[in-house]
Amino acid sequence: MLERAVSEREQHALAMIERVRSRKPQFRDAQITMAHGAGGKASRTLVEGLLAPAFASEALAALDDAGTVEAGGVGLALTTDSFVVSPLAFPGGSIGELAVNGTVNDLAVSGARPVALTLSLILEEGLPAEVLRREVDAIARAATAAGVDIVAGDTKVVERGHCDGMYVTTTGLGHVDPRARLSPGSLQPGDRILLSGPIGAHGTAVMLARGEFELDAPVESDTRSLWPAVDAVLDAAGPSLRAMRDATRGGVATVLNELARASGVAIVVREAAVPVPPAVTGACEILGIDPMYVANEGKLVAVVGPGGADAALAALRSHPLGAEAAVVGEVRTEPPGMVLVETAFGGRRVMDVLVGDPLPRIC
Amino acid sequence: MLERAVSEREQHALAMIERVRSRKPQFRDAQITMAHGAGGKASRTLVEGLLAPAFASEALAALDDAGTVEAGGVGLALTTDSFVVSPLAFPGGSIGELAVNGTVNDLAVSGARPVALTLSLILEEGLPAEVLRREVDAIARAATAAGVDIVAGDTKVVERGHCDGMYVTTTGLGHVDPRARLSPGSLQPGDRILLSGPIGAHGTAVMLARGEFELDAPVESDTRSLWPAVDAVLDAAGPSLRAMRDATRGGVATVLNELARASGVAIVVREAAVPVPPAVTGACEILGIDPMYVANEGKLVAVVGPGGADAALAALRSHPLGAEAAVVGEVRTEPPGMVLVETAFGGRRVMDVLVGDPLPRIC
């Protein structure tokens, strides 16, 4: 189906993207804008053009979900995330739960068993104690559910108006699983793209909870720990598992672009195979947003060699959190570094990383 | 000198403090106030009354500078801190340098060699790029100086006005040093209290940099990595080293109170032996603040058994950052859990933890 020639229009678009991408990213902006935090091109320019070079850090340059460290001969993974979601609570979750699951999931998709978390709170003067209690309980419950201990913490308070109630930073320590041989640069033509379930719920739920739109749809955040799903896939796919990502900021589209780029391969996605809940489809259509770019907080993308794909899919589906898992695409040779979407009508378009993001502050 | 009987006035004060302390701390406030972030009694109530019980975490309940974790049979230390200092830059340092050194030092005084850091930035929309570049450079320089790699990072952007330029959260991973057998509960009567150098510079420098006071004094922050000093003390004092703390939020007074309380011993400090730079003394006198409560970012308190105290002092003094190290007091039996200060005039007073703090947002 995807063997037809690339059209002239496509070739033009691809050449343009290729030209832009081949430039070394340089951070040239005079100021920070919301786009720098949205997970798209501006975020990448900031990381690749300023942060990673300054710290001379390969781990940061790789834009991986977690960095690896060796201590005493043991392979460890470390990951950190600040959560600034607004509003603090939304259908299906809240900032505390998100802060635990988001960090646990970054470890999990790096092939590391989550072991411990640290928790740093920035609280706004005047924050009602009941809100803090609620979030502390949410953090404790999520940590218990994910099987991680909170081993260190910090609390700072800033004056009224200098924070949105609370910002939460969690850092996760994981033990690299000996079954995991993962690298975003290891994708091979013929590999299958698996998605653990329906997409777009988290970002849509947060957006609707802001009340900026005259929209009311029954959408709940999908925030949860992905470690059980990762554990199952590691067992089932064995060495044919190439890479995993949780599709948070920037959504599935961004994750696929990062993988295609890191491996110098093309990824072709069959749009009709991507599960999207009807309420998400509806809300996104009204708002003019593609669900492929909307954040998820409990969905992973796994790339598996053809030999292990069926077993990995079966393993995901045997788990409640992967009941609707699907193979949504595959890896091709051409055009390298690009993600193409095959629409239900047989059309094909390039799905690039967004320049900005229609949904800031969703995590 | 300290053998005279406790006066009636002292007995009354001690009995009052004892009564308050014997109560289980309960977090009963309706709202968060600046005092909850200042490192004194309100901070402790928040941690001991709400956070530690919720997370059922022994590491948090111990109020240690770092939590310990075992992974694959290796002893690791984890610590985290959010930095919200205002202004971002001050004489002697800036938020970026502080964020590296503060976390490195929490590992160091826990007896762990700093190995890796994670870095999470919350940036304010509109932050000038030059400020970000300056802080990124400061972070990179401080990390290089401290010998740690930055292995993972995150960046979020919040709308204009929802943050003070930038908040920085660093988390440190350390490898527990086999020479270290440290515990805040291990102090014994007769132990010596060592201080690695003059106190009060950091908090005073930040306070003056705010420009709220008509004061201009040549005070620079003492921010730096303490690992070289810790390394030297671990070597010199061997098993007679009981505990170390870096005297940040709440200053030397708060650190000594935590140690006295954890060990159920008294600590007596000779005020005249505590080195305070003249400019700090002057500024603190005008502002009515005791330098013992002012934050330091490059000073440690070490408690050493009598057999190792001379060697530990010599080791500190042989190092540039400990050139003015001093023995400033010792551990006694009575009154348990209390810190007493012997003034230059032969008087004696209780030095308790502060209820609030005159210096918020200093780290």
Interface residues (C-beta under 8 A of the other chain):
Chain A: F27 D29 A30 Q31 I32 T33 M34 A35 H36 G37 A38 S43 L46 V47 L50 L51 A54 F55 A56 S57 A59 L60 A66 G67 T68 V69 A71 G72 G73 V74 G75 L76 L78 T79 T80 D81 S82 F83 V84 V115 A116 T118 L119 S120 L121 I122 L123 E124 E125 G126 L127 P128 A129 L132 R133 V136 D137 I139 A140 A143 D149 I150 V151 A152 G153 D154 T155 K156 V157 V158 E159 G161 H162 C163 D164 Y167 T169 T171 L173 H175 P360 R361 C363
Chain B: F27 D29 A30 Q31 I32 T33 M34 A35 H36 G37 A38 S43 L46 V47 L50 L51 A54 F55 A56 S57 A59 L60 A66 G67 T68 V69 A71 G72 G73 V74 G75 L76 L78 T79 T80 D81 S82 F83 V84 V115 A116 T118 L119 S120 L121 I122 L123 E124 E125 G126 L127 P128 A129 L132 R133 V136 D137 I139 A140 A143 D149 I150 V151 A152 G153 D154 T155 K156 V157 V158 E159 G161 H162 C163 D164 Y167 T169 T171 L173 H175 P360 R361 C363
